[in-house]
Amino acid sequence: MEERKTRPLPDNVAHWKQLKQADLLGAWDLQDEKPVKVQIDSVQQEELFNTGNNKKEWKTVARFKGTKKGLVLNATNMDAIASLHGNNPKDWLGKEVELIKSMTKLRGVPTECIRVKGKSKGQSAADSVK
């Protein structure tokens, strides 16, 4: 009989959704309601699996200095970054933004999300993002 491979859950898992796409941010990754200040390290297209339609899709993902996880940028968040730092995503590199936990409706159901805001005196990413 073949031995089954197992491993314990990581110590920093506080929400089951953190076990899904471990390299992408979700609202559950933000520790509290305070804004988290991050610096954009890269913006790129990544091929991701969409569990809603069981297909791979190209999505725009921002990655941040000092964090392991990236953020899939929807139109709302790209528009917020563009209003702060210009329309060219190449100009966003090295710029600071804040990530905040918010609510939106997904198919009519209130759902937690991450929104991008301008920088202020938020916590550093190392303190607040798992």
N, C-alpha and C positions, 0 to 999 in steps of 0.2 A: 504494500500500500504506500502510495506517495505521501510524503510529509507535506502538510499544508504550511505555507509561509504566512507568518503574521508579524505584526509590529505594533507597539503601543501607540496610542494617540500622542501627538506632540503636546507638550506642557502648556503651550500658549493658546490652545483651542478653547474658546469661550462660547462658540456658537457652531452648530452643526454645519452651517453653510460654508464655514472656513475649510471644510474638508473637500469641497467640490473643486473649484478651479483655484488651486493654492497659489498661483502666481498672479492673480487678479484681485483687485480691491473690491470689496462690497461694503455696504453701510455697516454691517456687523463687525468690520475690522476697526472702525473708529471707536475709541475707548469711551468717549462721552460726548456731550453736546458741544464741546469747545471746538473752534476751528483748528485745523491742523495745517501748519505752514509747510509747503513743499517747494522744491526747486525742480523745474522740468529738466530732465536729463536727455530724453529722446521722445520723439513722436514718430510712430511708424505704423504701417499696416501689418496686421498679424492675422494668420488664418486660424480661426477659432471654431470649435464645435458648438453649434446652437442646439441645445437639448429640446427646444420648442418645435423644431422642424426636422431634427436628426440630420442636419447637413452642416458641412463646413462653410464658413462665410468669412470674408475679409472684413476686419474691423480696425478702426483707428485706435491705437493704444498709446497712452502717455506713460512713460516710466520716469521715476523721480530719484534724485540723488539721495542715498542713505536709506532707501527702502527696497525690499525685495519684490514688492508687488506693483503691478501697473494698473492703470485705470482705463477701461474701455470708455472712449469719449463719444457720447451721444451728441446729437445736434445742439442740445441745450448747453452742454458743458463746453463744446467747441466754440459756440457763440460767445459764451462768457469769457473764455480765454482770449478770443479775438477782440472783444471789446476792451480788454486790458492791454493787450500786447500786439495788436495788429492782425490782419487777416492771413499773413503768411506763416504757416506752422513752423517754418525754419527759424523765424524770428522769436519763437516761444522758448527756444532752448536757453537754459540758464536763467529764465525768468521765474519769479515766485508767484504762487497762487495759494489759496487756501481751499482745503477740502472740508466740507461740513456735511453732517448727517441731516437729511431732510426727508420729506414725504412726497410721493407722487401717486398717481393712479395708473395701475397697469391692468388693462382689460377691465376697468371699472372698480378695481380693488385697491384700497390704500396700501401702498408699498413703500418700505424704506428705500432710500437711494442716497447717492453722494452727489452733491452739487459743488461746482467750482465758484469761488468768490475771489475778490481782490484781496491783497495781503493786508493784514493788520497784526496785532500782537497775539498771534495764536501760539500753540504749543509746537515744539519741533516734531517732525515726523518720527524720530527715534523714540520719543516719549509716548506717542499716541497711536501709532499704526503698527499692528502686529505683522 
